[in-house]
Amino acid sequence: MPLIETPGNLASIMPSNPTIELPASVIEQLQQRATAVAYNAYAPYSNYRVGAAILLTDGAIVTGCNVENSSYRLTCCAEQSAIAAAVSLYGPSIRIRAIAIANLNDAASQPCGACRQTILEFGAPNAIILFPKEDGTFDQATIAELLPAAFFLNHP
């Protein structure tokens, strides 16, 4: 498959869309669900327990947690776990409206690079990512802001 030529940033590749506004009650529900599922994380090596709650464009919420492996490289992040669960439940046409990330370690927790790319695969550039900062408060950004030089392939 040929690569799409990628100018300097995601905003110049993808159509511009205004930031999605989420009601405070939805943000709170996503954060609570992400925190609750973090308790199910399998993290015997790092003890870094992470949960993610995804709001799909149809209003469904799907959660996932990190699942470590002794080889480390085979660890599955919470965001990718939630996305895989959403695809399993609803099929490959899912679209992410927002995703909340939480951890039980009182640490900053933005999505890693691989998760950012996976979120982009199933979300619009204006999909909101809610994540804990070092001071314990939450911040938000769009996936376009977190992944300014995204990788794209043409879909068949």
MDTraj code that builds the backbone (N, CA, C; nanometers):
import mdtraj as md
import numpy as np

residues = "MET PRO LEU ILE GLU THR PRO GLY ASN LEU ALA SER ILE MET PRO SER ASN PRO THR ILE GLU LEU PRO ALA SER VAL ILE GLU GLN LEU GLN GLN ARG ALA THR ALA VAL ALA TYR ASN ALA TYR ALA PRO TYR SER ASN TYR ARG VAL GLY ALA ALA ILE LEU LEU THR ASP GLY ALA ILE VAL THR GLY CYS ASN VAL GLU ASN SER SER TYR ARG LEU THR CYS CYS ALA GLU GLN SER ALA ILE ALA ALA ALA VAL SER LEU TYR GLY PRO SER ILE ARG ILE ARG ALA ILE ALA ILE ALA ASN LEU ASN ASP ALA ALA SER GLN PRO CYS GLY ALA CYS ARG GLN THR ILE LEU GLU PHE GLY ALA PRO ASN ALA ILE ILE LEU PHE PRO LYS GLU ASP GLY THR PHE ASP GLN ALA THR ILE ALA GLU LEU LEU PRO ALA ALA PHE PHE LEU ASN HIS PRO".split()
xyz = np.array([
    [0.0837, -0.1179, 0.0000],
    [0.0000, 0.0000, 0.0000],
    [0.0881, 0.1241, 0.0000],
    [0.0562, 0.2216, -0.0815],
    [0.1387, 0.3425, -0.0831],
    [0.1111, 0.4293, 0.0391],
    [0.2131, 0.4956, 0.0835],
    [0.1979, 0.5888, 0.1945],
    [0.1368, 0.7182, 0.1450],
    [0.0618, 0.7824, 0.2287],
    [0.0123, 0.9163, 0.1995],
    [0.1253, 1.0124, 0.2289],
    [0.1487, 1.1072, 0.1418],
    [0.2494, 1.2087, 0.1694],
    [0.2058, 1.2857, 0.2934],
    [0.2955, 1.3008, 0.3877],
    [0.2604, 1.3669, 0.5115],
    [0.3321, 1.4996, 0.5256],
    [0.2592, 1.6101, 0.5152],
    [0.3188, 1.7394, 0.5439],
    [0.3577, 1.7476, 0.6906],
    [0.3942, 1.8632, 0.7369],
    [0.4503, 1.8824, 0.8692],
    [0.3692, 1.8344, 0.9868],
    [0.2376, 1.8367, 0.9813],
    [0.1628, 1.7958, 1.1000],
    [0.0265, 1.7391, 1.0634],
    [-0.0340, 1.6746, 1.1600],
    [-0.1616, 1.6077, 1.1401],
    [-0.2704, 1.7048, 1.0986],
    [-0.2695, 1.8253, 1.1519],
    [-0.3726, 1.9234, 1.1191],
    [-0.3722, 1.9542, 0.9698],
    [-0.2572, 1.9481, 0.9060],
    [-0.2528, 1.9771, 0.7632],
    [-0.2905, 1.8551, 0.6801],
    [-0.2943, 1.7369, 0.7410],
    [-0.3306, 1.6152, 0.6697],
    [-0.4812, 1.5915, 0.6779],
    [-0.5333, 1.6051, 0.7957],
    [-0.6724, 1.5721, 0.8217],
    [-0.7586, 1.6960, 0.8102],
    [-0.8849, 1.6793, 0.7739],
    [-0.9735, 1.7942, 0.7691],
    [-0.9846, 1.8568, 0.9076],
    [-0.9945, 1.9869, 0.9107],
    [-1.0039, 2.0525, 1.0419],
    [-1.1437, 2.0355, 1.0971],
    [-1.1502, 1.9966, 1.2203],
    [-1.2761, 1.9796, 1.2913],
    [-1.2640, 2.0514, 1.4236],
    [-1.3680, 2.1183, 1.4653],
    [-1.3584, 2.1825, 1.5963],
    [-1.3443, 2.0785, 1.7060],
    [-1.2841, 2.1190, 1.8163],
    [-1.2691, 2.0291, 1.9293],
    [-1.4066, 1.9860, 1.9786],
    [-1.4180, 1.8607, 2.0109],
    [-1.5421, 1.8061, 2.0637],
    [-1.5575, 1.8546, 2.2072],
    [-1.6711, 1.9072, 2.2382],
    [-1.6994, 1.9473, 2.3757],
    [-1.7759, 1.8345, 2.4432],
    [-1.7262, 1.7924, 2.5580],
    [-1.7926, 1.6877, 2.6345],
    [-1.8521, 1.7475, 2.7602],
    [-1.9735, 1.7097, 2.7960],
    [-2.0304, 1.7557, 2.9226],
    [-1.9452, 1.7052, 3.0401],
    [-1.9392, 1.7837, 3.1458],
    [-1.8608, 1.7469, 3.2646],
    [-1.9033, 1.6106, 3.3182],
    [-2.0320, 1.5788, 3.3109],
    [-2.0799, 1.4502, 3.3627],
    [-2.0237, 1.3334, 3.2819],
    [-2.0054, 1.3512, 3.1515],
    [-1.9493, 1.2454, 3.0675],
    [-1.8005, 1.2295, 3.0983],
    [-1.7308, 1.3415, 3.1136],
    [-1.5887, 1.3359, 3.1492],
    [-1.5713, 1.2637, 3.2821],
    [-1.6539, 1.2969, 3.3792],
    [-1.6448, 1.2327, 3.5110],
    [-1.6731, 1.0828, 3.5010],
    [-1.7734, 1.0460, 3.4214],
    [-1.8059, 0.9039, 3.4056],
    [-1.6899, 0.8295, 3.3398],
    [-1.6291, 0.8872, 3.2373],
    [-1.5153, 0.8227, 3.1720],
    [-1.3986, 0.8056, 3.2686],
    [-1.3695, 0.9102, 3.3462],
    [-1.2592, 0.9026, 3.4425],
    [-1.2864, 0.7975, 3.5497],
    [-1.4104, 0.7908, 3.5975],
    [-1.4459, 0.6917, 3.6988],
    [-1.4344, 0.5493, 3.6438],
    [-1.4806, 0.5290, 3.5207],
    [-1.4739, 0.3958, 3.4601],
    [-1.3290, 0.3550, 3.4343],
    [-1.2451, 0.4524, 3.3918],
    [-1.1033, 0.4229, 3.3688],
    [-1.0346, 0.3859, 3.4997],
    [-1.0650, 0.4582, 3.6060],
    [-1.0054, 0.4281, 3.7363],
    [-1.0519, 0.2914, 3.7864],
    [-1.1808, 0.2630, 3.7726],
    [-1.2347, 0.1352, 3.8201],
    [-1.1693, 0.0172, 3.7489],
    [-1.1514, 0.0260, 3.6179],
    [-1.0939, -0.0864, 3.5446],
    [-0.9438, -0.0993, 3.5707],
    [-0.8781, 0.0082, 3.6125],
    [-0.7350, -0.0001, 3.6461],
    [-0.7112, -0.1006, 3.7587],
    [-0.8088, -0.1218, 3.8449],
    [-0.7953, -0.2197, 3.9527],
    [-0.7843, -0.3624, 3.8972],
    [-0.8276, -0.3841, 3.7725],
    [-0.8181, -0.5157, 3.7109],
    [-0.6864, -0.5370, 3.6374],
    [-0.6021, -0.4359, 3.6325],
    [-0.4766, -0.4459, 3.5576],
    [-0.3903, -0.5597, 3.6105],
    [-0.3197, -0.6222, 3.5187],
    [-0.2221, -0.7257, 3.5538],
    [-0.0855, -0.6601, 3.5381],
    [-0.0267, -0.6178, 3.6486],
    [0.0992, -0.5428, 3.6456],
    [0.1954, -0.5904, 3.7545],
    [0.2285, -0.7207, 3.7566],
    [0.3144, -0.7717, 3.8637],
    [0.4598, -0.7251, 3.8544],
    [0.5021, -0.6744, 3.7402],
    [0.6422, -0.6371, 3.7214],
    [0.6657, -0.4889, 3.7497],
    [0.5789, -0.4040, 3.6990],
    [0.5971, -0.2599, 3.7184],
    [0.5099, -0.2048, 3.8303],
    [0.4032, -0.2759, 3.8634],
    [0.3019, -0.2266, 3.9569],
    [0.2396, -0.0960, 3.9087],
    [0.2497, -0.0683, 3.7796],
    [0.1917, 0.0514, 3.7187],
    [0.0593, 0.0101, 3.6563],
    [-0.0497, 0.0329, 3.7309],
    [-0.1817, -0.0151, 3.6922],
    [-0.2597, 0.0958, 3.6242],
    [-0.2953, 0.0708, 3.4984],
    [-0.3592, 0.1721, 3.4146],
    [-0.4917, 0.1200, 3.3619],
    [-0.5888, 0.2093, 3.3543],
    [-0.7181, 0.1787, 3.2945],
    [-0.7528, 0.2824, 3.1907],
    [-0.8340, 0.2434, 3.0945],
    [-0.8804, 0.3352, 2.9911],
    [-1.0285, 0.3121, 2.9671],
    [-1.1008, 0.4206, 2.9438],
    [-1.2426, 0.4138, 2.9080],
    [-1.2607, 0.4917, 2.7794],
    [-1.3158, 0.4271, 2.6799],
    [-1.3350, 0.4886, 2.5486],
    [-1.4822, 0.5204, 2.5295],
    [-1.5093, 0.6429, 2.4867],
    [-1.6437, 0.6835, 2.4456],
    [-1.6471, 0.6759, 2.2942],
    [-1.7313, 0.5885, 2.2413],
    [-1.7455, 0.5759, 2.0969],
    [-1.8452, 0.6792, 2.0453],
    [-1.8420, 0.7041, 1.9177],
    [-1.9310, 0.8062, 1.8614],
    [-2.0778, 0.7687, 1.8744],
    [-2.1083, 0.6400, 1.8928],
    [-2.2480, 0.5996, 1.9112],
    [-2.2924, 0.6077, 2.0575],
    [-2.2019, 0.6547, 2.1465],
    [-2.2353, 0.6707, 2.2880],
    [-2.1937, 0.5549, 2.3762],
    [-2.1534, 0.4430, 2.3176],
    [-2.1095, 0.3282, 2.3974],
    [-1.9768, 0.3609, 2.4662],
    [-1.9590, 0.3042, 2.5853],
    [-1.8336, 0.3180, 2.6583],
    [-1.7745, 0.1785, 2.6754],
    [-1.6465, 0.1649, 2.6406],
    [-1.5759, 0.0374, 2.6513],
    [-1.4495, 0.0622, 2.7316],
    [-1.4152, -0.0320, 2.8197],
    [-1.2972, -0.0149, 2.9044],
    [-1.1925, -0.1217, 2.8759],
    [-1.0714, -0.0921, 2.9222],
    [-0.9615, -0.1872, 2.9123],
    [-0.8548, -0.1511, 3.0134],
    [-0.7698, -0.2464, 3.0471],
    [-0.6605, -0.2222, 3.1418],
    [-0.5319, -0.2797, 3.0842],
    [-0.4196, -0.2380, 3.1426],
    [-0.2928, -0.2920, 3.0945],
    [-0.2743, -0.4353, 3.1440],
    [-0.2092, -0.5144, 3.0596],
    [-0.1800, -0.6540, 3.0898],
    [-0.0327, -0.6747, 3.0573],
    [0.0500, -0.6852, 3.1635],
    [0.1935, -0.6996, 3.1437],
    [0.2313, -0.8432, 3.1092],
    [0.3551, -0.8573, 3.0648],
    [0.4117, -0.9862, 3.0317],
    [0.5568, -0.9824, 3.0746],
    [0.6107, -1.0933, 3.1184],
    [0.7483, -1.0945, 3.1668],
    [0.8499, -1.0544, 3.0599],
    [0.8125, -1.0603, 2.9339],
    [0.9036, -1.0167, 2.8278],
    [0.8969, -0.8650, 2.8068],
    [0.8094, -0.7965, 2.8777],
    [0.7861, -0.6525, 2.8684],
    [0.7360, -0.6099, 2.7307],
    [0.8000, -0.6463, 2.6241],
    [0.7596, -0.6033, 2.4900],
    [0.6188, -0.6508, 2.4565],
    [0.5774, -0.7603, 2.5141],
    [0.4449, -0.8146, 2.4848],
    [0.3351, -0.7581, 2.5737],
    [0.3689, -0.6592, 2.6537],
    [0.2695, -0.5943, 2.7387],
    [0.1659, -0.5233, 2.6524],
    [0.0429, -0.5284, 2.6954],
    [-0.0664, -0.4612, 2.6253],
    [-0.1096, -0.3412, 2.7085],
    [-0.1050, -0.2235, 2.6499],
    [-0.1458, -0.1010, 2.7196],
    [-0.2972, -0.0974, 2.7375],
    [-0.3428, -0.0220, 2.8350],
    [-0.4859, -0.0105, 2.8633],
    [-0.5631, 0.0455, 2.7441],
    [-0.5064, 0.1461, 2.6776],
    [-0.5757, 0.2085, 2.5650],
    [-0.5960, 0.1080, 2.4517],
    [-0.4913, 0.0315, 2.4218],
    [-0.5034, -0.0677, 2.3154],
    [-0.5952, -0.1824, 2.3564],
    [-0.5939, -0.2161, 2.4843],
    [-0.6840, -0.3191, 2.5354],
    [-0.8299, -0.2765, 2.5181],
    [-0.8593, -0.1514, 2.5503],
    [-0.9965, -0.0997, 2.5368],
    [-1.0376, -0.0939, 2.3894],
    [-0.9454, -0.0510, 2.3037],
    [-0.9771, -0.0433, 2.1606],
    [-1.0025, -0.1831, 2.1052],
    [-0.9199, -0.2803, 2.1434],
    [-0.9405, -0.4178, 2.0979],
    [-1.0756, -0.4712, 2.1468],
    [-1.1114, -0.4391, 2.2704],
    [-1.2412, -0.4825, 2.3229],
    [-1.3551, -0.4186, 2.2436],
    [-1.3415, -0.2907, 2.2107],
    [-1.4460, -0.2215, 2.1340],
    [-1.4610, -0.2827, 1.9952],
    [-1.3492, -0.3133, 1.9298],
    [-1.3548, -0.3774, 1.7979],
    [-1.4184, -0.5156, 1.8107],
    [-1.3828, -0.5891, 1.9157],
    [-1.4409, -0.7222, 1.9369],
    [-1.5919, -0.7152, 1.9567],
    [-1.6368, -0.6143, 2.0300],
    [-1.7792, -0.6000, 2.0587],
    [-1.8599, -0.5431, 1.9427],
    [-1.8039, -0.4429, 1.8734],
    [-1.8829, -0.3659, 1.7775],
    [-1.8315, -0.3707, 1.6342],
    [-1.7171, -0.4319, 1.6101],
    [-1.6646, -0.4428, 1.4746],
    [-1.5639, -0.3341, 1.4408],
    [-1.4994, -0.3478, 1.3266],
    [-1.3886, -0.2592, 1.2903],
    [-1.4293, -0.1178, 1.2499],
    [-1.5573, -0.0905, 1.2420],
    [-1.5997, 0.0447, 1.2024],
    [-1.6176, 0.1383, 1.3223],
    [-1.5776, 0.0950, 1.4418],
    [-1.5905, 0.1828, 1.5592],
    [-1.5150, 0.3129, 1.5357],
    [-1.5614, 0.4188, 1.5981],
    [-1.4926, 0.5478, 1.5943],
    [-1.4897, 0.6039, 1.7352],
    [-1.3717, 0.6479, 1.7759],
    [-1.3506, 0.7004, 1.9107],
    [-1.3838, 0.8485, 1.9145],
    [-1.4686, 0.8852, 2.0092],
    [-1.5008, 1.0262, 2.0334],
    [-1.4103, 1.0825, 2.1425],
    [-1.3841, 1.0007, 2.2457],
    [-1.2991, 1.0435, 2.3577],
    [-1.2451, 0.9204, 2.4276],
    [-1.1339, 0.9392, 2.4977],
    [-1.0767, 0.8319, 2.5776],
    [-1.0176, 0.8924, 2.7039],
    [-1.0487, 0.8301, 2.8171],
    [-0.9932, 0.8732, 2.9460],
    [-0.8947, 0.7676, 2.9934],
    [-0.7834, 0.8149, 3.0469],
    [-0.6791, 0.7272, 3.0988],
    [-0.6626, 0.7578, 3.2466],
    [-0.6490, 0.6546, 3.3268],
    [-0.6279, 0.6723, 3.4704],
    [-0.5267, 0.5681, 3.5162],
    [-0.4576, 0.5995, 3.6242],
    [-0.3696, 0.4995, 3.6837],
    [-0.3811, 0.5074, 3.8351],
    [-0.3387, 0.4016, 3.8999],
    [-0.3488, 0.3934, 4.0452],
    [-0.2178, 0.4312, 4.1123],
    [-0.1280, 0.4936, 4.0383],
    [0.0056, 0.5236, 4.0882],
    [0.0297, 0.6723, 4.1106],
    [-0.0738, 0.7541, 4.1000],
    [-0.0588, 0.8987, 4.1173],
    [0.0539, 0.9533, 4.0311],
    [0.0556, 0.9139, 3.9048],
    [0.1610, 0.9554, 3.8126],
    [0.0985, 1.0110, 3.6855],
    [0.1737, 1.0948, 3.6165],
    [0.1302, 1.1427, 3.4856],
    [0.1159, 1.0227, 3.3927],
    [0.0188, 1.0281, 3.3029],
    [-0.0048, 0.9109, 3.2188],
    [-0.0680, 0.9501, 3.0862],
    [0.0119, 1.0069, 2.9965],
    [-0.0340, 1.0276, 2.8598],
    [-0.0184, 0.8960, 2.7845],
    [-0.0925, 0.8779, 2.6756],
    [-0.0749, 0.7553, 2.5979],
    [0.0647, 0.7485, 2.5371],
    [0.1186, 0.6277, 2.5282],
    [0.2489, 0.6087, 2.4633],
    [0.2319, 0.6291, 2.3127],
    [0.3418, 0.6288, 2.2414],
    [0.3375, 0.6503, 2.0969],
    [0.2551, 0.5467, 2.0229],
    [0.2712, 0.4202, 2.0595],
    [0.1950, 0.3140, 1.9934],
    [0.0448, 0.3319, 2.0178],
    [0.0091, 0.3698, 2.1399],
    [-0.1329, 0.3920, 2.1707],
    [-0.1872, 0.5126, 2.0950],
    [-0.1061, 0.6169, 2.0841],
    [-0.1495, 0.7349, 2.0088],
    [-0.1815, 0.6965, 1.8642],
    [-0.0959, 0.6163, 1.8050],
    [-0.1186, 0.5749, 1.6669],
    [-0.2441, 0.4890, 1.6568],
    [-0.2669, 0.4013, 1.7541],
    [-0.3860, 0.3167, 1.7528],
    [-0.5121, 0.3983, 1.7754],
    [-0.5067, 0.4967, 1.8644],
    [-0.6218, 0.5857, 1.8861],
    [-0.6552, 0.6579, 1.7563],
    [-0.5539, 0.7065, 1.6861],
    [-0.5766, 0.7765, 1.5604],
    [-0.6405, 0.6848, 1.4563],
    [-0.6001, 0.5582, 1.4546],
    [-0.6556, 0.4624, 1.3579],
    [-0.8078, 0.4534, 1.3692],
    [-0.8585, 0.4688, 1.4924],
    [-1.0019, 0.4527, 1.5155],
    [-1.0721, 0.5811, 1.5585],
    [-1.0036, 0.6934, 1.5514],
    [-1.0645, 0.8185, 1.5936],
    [-1.0390, 0.9302, 1.4948],
    [-1.1141, 1.0353, 1.5079],
    [-1.0935, 1.1561, 1.4281],
    [-0.9822, 1.2387, 1.4930],
    [-0.9233, 1.3330, 1.4191],
    [-0.8167, 1.4150, 1.4768],
    [-0.8636, 1.4977, 1.5964],
    [-0.9953, 1.5180, 1.6071],
    [-1.0459, 1.5962, 1.7200],
    [-1.0927, 1.5089, 1.8363],
    [-1.0638, 1.3790, 1.8323],
    [-1.0968, 1.2919, 1.9458],
    [-1.0212, 1.3409, 2.0684],
    [-1.0901, 1.3469, 2.1796],
    [-1.0327, 1.4012, 2.3030],
    [-0.9674, 1.2906, 2.3841],
    [-0.8475, 1.3184, 2.4331],
    [-0.7782, 1.2281, 2.5232],
    [-0.7677, 1.2988, 2.6575],
    [-0.8210, 1.2371, 2.7630],
    [-0.8160, 1.2882, 2.9000],
    [-0.7126, 1.2061, 2.9750],
    [-0.6179, 1.2715, 3.0396],
    [-0.5101, 1.1981, 3.1038],
    [-0.4645, 1.2686, 3.2305],
    [-0.4157, 1.1904, 3.3289],
    [-0.3682, 1.2513, 3.4537],
    [-0.2336, 1.3212, 3.4336],
    [-0.2202, 1.4352, 3.5008],
    [-0.0931, 1.5081, 3.5023],
    [-0.0183, 1.4711, 3.6302],
    [0.1062, 1.5177, 3.6407],
    [0.1881, 1.4842, 3.7573],
    [0.1292, 1.5341, 3.8882],
    [0.0538, 1.6444, 3.8836],
    [-0.0016, 1.7011, 4.0068],
    [-0.1332, 1.6354, 4.0482],
    [-0.1763, 1.5311, 3.9751],
    [-0.2977, 1.4593, 4.0107],
    [-0.4232, 1.5118, 3.9436],
    [-0.4156, 1.6277, 3.8780],
    [-0.5300, 1.6777, 3.8042],
    [-0.5311, 1.6143, 3.6653],
    [-0.6410, 1.6349, 3.5946],
    [-0.6509, 1.5812, 3.4597],
    [-0.6341, 1.6933, 3.3581],
    [-0.5780, 1.6570, 3.2457],
    [-0.5636, 1.7485, 3.1336],
    [-0.6282, 1.6823, 3.0137],
    [-0.6457, 1.7570, 2.9072],
    [-0.6987, 1.6981, 2.7860],
    [-0.6309, 1.7583, 2.6647],
    [-0.6283, 1.6791, 2.5593],
    [-0.5734, 1.7220, 2.4312],
    [-0.6421, 1.6388, 2.3242],
    [-0.6380, 1.6869, 2.2020],
    [-0.6878, 1.6057, 2.0922],
    [-0.5761, 1.5123, 2.0471],
    [-0.6129, 1.4084, 1.9762],
    [-0.5111, 1.3176, 1.9255],
    [-0.4217, 1.3907, 1.8256],
    [-0.4759, 1.4870, 1.7524],
    [-0.3942, 1.5659, 1.6591],
    [-0.2858, 1.6433, 1.7335],
    [-0.3181, 1.6917, 1.8528],
    [-0.2189, 1.7647, 1.9328],
    [-0.1129, 1.6700, 1.9898],
    [-0.1534, 1.5488, 2.0264],
    [-0.0593, 1.4528, 2.0842],
    [0.0231, 1.3779, 1.9792],
    [-0.0240, 1.3768, 1.8565],
    [0.0455, 1.3033, 1.7511],
    [0.0561, 1.3918, 1.6264],
    [0.1418, 1.4930, 1.6335],
    [0.1471, 1.5914, 1.5240],
    [0.2060, 1.5398, 1.3930],
    [0.2792, 1.4317, 1.3937],
    [0.3374, 1.3773, 1.2709],
    [0.2910, 1.2329, 1.2541],
    [0.1637, 1.2177, 1.2338],
    [0.1014, 1.0853, 1.2287],
    [0.1424, 1.0077, 1.1041],
    [0.1369, 0.8759, 1.1157],
    [0.1660, 0.7834, 1.0065],
    [0.0345, 0.7342, 0.9497],
    [0.0185, 0.7418, 0.8180],
    [-0.1044, 0.6985, 0.7528],
    [-0.0735, 0.6048, 0.6360],
    [-0.1606, 0.5098, 0.6134],
    [-0.1612, 0.4295, 0.4919],
    [-0.2943, 0.4525, 0.4234],
    [-0.2963, 0.4409, 0.2918],
    [-0.4237, 0.4464, 0.2203],
    [-0.5014, 0.3212, 0.2532],
    [-0.6310, 0.3369, 0.2798],
    [-0.7164, 0.2202, 0.3011],
    [-0.7542, 0.1650, 0.1649],
    [-0.7595, 0.0314, 0.1529],
    [-0.7957, -0.0289, 0.0236],
    [-0.9387, 0.0039, -0.0141],
])
top = md.Topology()
chain = top.add_chain()
for i, resn in enumerate(residues, 1):
    res = top.add_residue(resn, chain, resSeq=i)
    for name in ("N", "CA", "C"):
        top.add_atom(name, md.element.get_by_symbol(name[0]), res)
traj = md.Trajectory(xyz[None], top)
